[in-house]
Amino acid sequence: MSERVEDGGPAFPSTEDHPNYDFPMHHLGMSLRDWFAGQALAGLLANPGGPFQANDRDGWDIVNCTLDDVARLSYQASDAMLAARSPSEPLNARTQGVEGGR
């Protein structure tokens, strides 16, 4: 079994009233790790010298790497961003409550 990766907690938590019941519904959204990885992926793909480059044959194509490489690099960047957020404050202490989150 793989080891659990610290994901930084929810990136877009929200609460809304349930339309049929008298209690709120909580939505955690995606993890902060996934959000950071998506942002890194967008940056990699938007870079003209990055993994996707124009070519004469079929427009755009991936070069010098595989899609797996691009995904892995995106998550490596995300993990580095999570690690750099606050070295003096334990990650779990920042993710306990939605109200006090960043």
C-alpha positions, 0 to 999 in steps of 0.5 A, a space after each residue: 500500500 502506498 504512503 499517504 501524501 500530505 495534500 495541504 487540505 481543501 483548496 476550495 471548501 464551502 458550506 451551503 444549505 441543503 435544499 431538502 433538509 435542515 442542515 448544511 452540506 459541506 464540500 471540501 473541493 479539491 486538495 491544495 496539492 491538486 490545485 497547486 499541481 494544476 497551476 504548475 501544469 498550466 504554466 508548463 503547458 503555456 511555456 512556448 519552450 515547454 513540453 508542448 511545442 508547435 511543429 509543421 506536421 500536426 500543429 502541436 505535439 509533446 517533445 522531449 518528455 512524456 505526459 507522465 513526465 509532465 504530470 510528475 513534474 507538476 506534482 513535484 512542483 506542488 509538493 515543493 510549494 506545500 513544503 515551502 509554505 511555512 516550515 516552522 508551522 506543522 502542516 496539520 495545524 494549518 488545515 484543522 479548520 476551514 474558518 482559520 485557513 488561508 
